[in-house]
Structure formats: C-alpha cells, structure tokens
Amino acid sequence: MNTQQSITIRRATPEDANAVERLAQLEGARTPDGELLVAEVDGELWAALELGSGALVADPFRPSGDVAAFLRRRFERLDGHGERRPHRRRGVRATAACRA
C-alpha cells in the first residue's frame, strides 16, 4: 500500500457478496457470513471481517496486512452488536484530581 491510496472501512452490503466470496477462495478459507465489515482500497475490496466471530479474510496477493490491521482495530472498537463503543478518555480523572 502506498500513502496515495484511499482506505474505506464500512459495513458490507449484499452487493459485496461476490467479492467477499472471491477473497475467501483466494485465501482458501470459508466464506464469512452474517454481518461483515469490509475494507476497500481505492474502491476494491481487500479484506472482510465477520462481526460475530472476528474471522477475517484478505487478499493474499496484495499487501493487505495494514488494511487487515485497520479492519481489526475498527472491529475492536465495536461492541457485540456492531455498534460503536463509547470512547474512553484516559487520564481525565487523574488530571482533574491533580488540579483539585
């Protein structure tokens, strides 16, 4: 991947089914099902992650390691229902306590 490429992480739509299946076949893995997050690079699907299990498939013929890592980080920020977890602000209490 180069710095000029655009990465989009989004929920999969029914139109992504063929591309996700292709990724699974390239990787020799089962096709993920259920709700998915997908990562596109310049409009092409490079990776897909199953929200229920965290199973990930990525194009083994592209430098997709960083893209897969971005996808995993996004997944980790979701709760078990695919909703974004509230952001925890670290250090706020410690800073407030020091001022008191």
C-alpha positions in Angstrom: 0.0 0.0 0.0 1.2 3.5 -0.7 0.3 6.8 1.0 -1.8 7.9 -2.0 -4.3 5.1 -1.7 -7.7 5.6 -0.1 -8.9 3.1 2.5 -12.6 2.8 3.3 -13.9 0.6 6.2 -17.7 0.1 6.1 -20.4 -2.5 6.7 -20.8 -4.9 3.8 -23.9 -4.8 1.6 -25.5 -7.6 -0.4 -23.6 -6.2 -3.5 -20.3 -7.2 -1.7 -21.1 -11.0 -1.6 -19.3 -12.0 -4.7 -16.1 -10.0 -3.8 -16.2 -11.5 -0.2 -16.5 -15.0 -1.6 -13.6 -14.3 -4.0 -11.4 -13.2 -1.1 -12.3 -16.4 0.8 -11.5 -18.5 -2.2 -8.1 -16.8 -2.8 -7.2 -17.4 0.9 -8.6 -20.9 0.9 -10.9 -20.1 3.8 -14.6 -20.4 4.4 -16.7 -17.5 3.2 -17.6 -15.4 6.2 -21.3 -14.9 6.7 -23.6 -12.8 8.8 -22.8 -9.1 9.3 -19.4 -8.1 7.9 -17.1 -5.1 7.9 -15.1 -4.7 4.7 -12.0 -2.8 3.8 -11.7 -1.2 0.4 -8.6 0.2 -1.1 -9.3 2.7 -3.9 -12.8 1.1 -4.4 -11.6 -2.6 -4.4 -12.4 -5.0 -1.6 -9.2 -6.2 0.0 -10.5 -7.7 3.3 -13.6 -8.7 5.1 -14.2 -9.4 8.8 -17.2 -11.3 10.3 -18.6 -9.3 13.2 -19.9 -12.4 15.0 -16.7 -14.3 15.2 -14.0 -11.9 14.2 -12.9 -14.2 11.3 -11.0 -12.3 8.7 -10.3 -13.0 5.0 -7.9 -10.8 3.0 -6.5 -10.8 -0.5 -3.2 -12.8 -0.2 -1.9 -11.3 -3.5 -2.0 -7.7 -2.2 -0.1 -6.0 0.6 -3.2 -6.3 2.7 -1.6 -6.6 6.2 -2.0 -3.0 7.1 -5.6 -2.9 5.7 -6.4 -6.0 7.8 -5.0 -4.4 10.9 -7.1 -1.3 10.3 -10.2 -3.5 10.0 -9.3 -5.4 13.2 -8.9 -2.1 15.1 -12.3 -0.9 13.9 -13.8 -4.3 14.9 -12.3 -3.9 18.4 -14.0 -0.6 18.8 -17.4 -2.1 18.3 -19.5 -3.8 20.9 -21.0 -7.2 20.4 -23.9 -5.8 18.4 -21.8 -4.0 15.8 -22.4 -0.6 17.5 -19.6 1.7 18.3 -18.5 1.6 21.9 -18.3 4.9 23.7 -14.8 6.3 23.6 -13.0 6.2 26.9 -11.0 9.3 27.7 -7.9 8.2 29.6 -6.2 10.5 32.0 -9.2 12.8 32.5 -9.8 11.9 36.2 -6.1 11.9 37.0 -5.8 15.4 35.5 -8.8 16.7 37.4 -7.6 15.2 40.6 -4.2 16.9 40.2 -6.0 20.3 39.8 -8.1 19.9 42.9 
